[in-house]
Amino acid sequence: MNMELEDATEDIMQKPQVFFKNITFNDDTQLSFKHNSIIVFTGANNSGKS
């Protein structure tokens, strides 16, 4: 398989992705994230995480 065909195959196989650049909270606190950041929301049940 030549390189051009491999590159085209990789483009087709990619999945859609969503990235957050930053989050601003109600108190105007702002957090910025890097491209590969992992974000975990924790809290009690029924506390509005969704």
N, C-alpha and C positions, 0 to 999 in steps of 0.2 A: 504494500500500500504506500503510495507516495505521500509526502508531507501535506500537500494542498488538500487531498482527500481526507487525511486525518484531521486537519484543522476544521474542515467543514463538518465532519462527523461530531467533533467536540462541541461546536456551536449548536447543533441540533439537539444534542443530548443534555444541555444545560437546563436546569429547572428555574422557574421564576423565583426571585428573591426580593426581600424587603429589608431596607436598612434604615435605622434611626440615626440621624446625625446628632440630635440633641433632644432633651425633654425639658419642658418648663413646667414647674409645679405651681399650684395656686398661690403660694407665698413668694413667687418670682424667683425661686431657686432654680438654677439651670444646670443640667448635667450634659456634657458633651461626650460623645463616644467615638472610638476609633472604628475602622472598618470591620475588624474581627472581634469586637466586644461581645461578651455574653451578658445578657440582661435577665435577671431573675426577679420577679415580683413575689414578695411573700407577705403574708398577713393572715389574720383570723378568717374563719368562714363567715360569709355574708358581710364582709367589710368593704366591698366594692372594687375588688381587683379586676373584675371583667370589664 
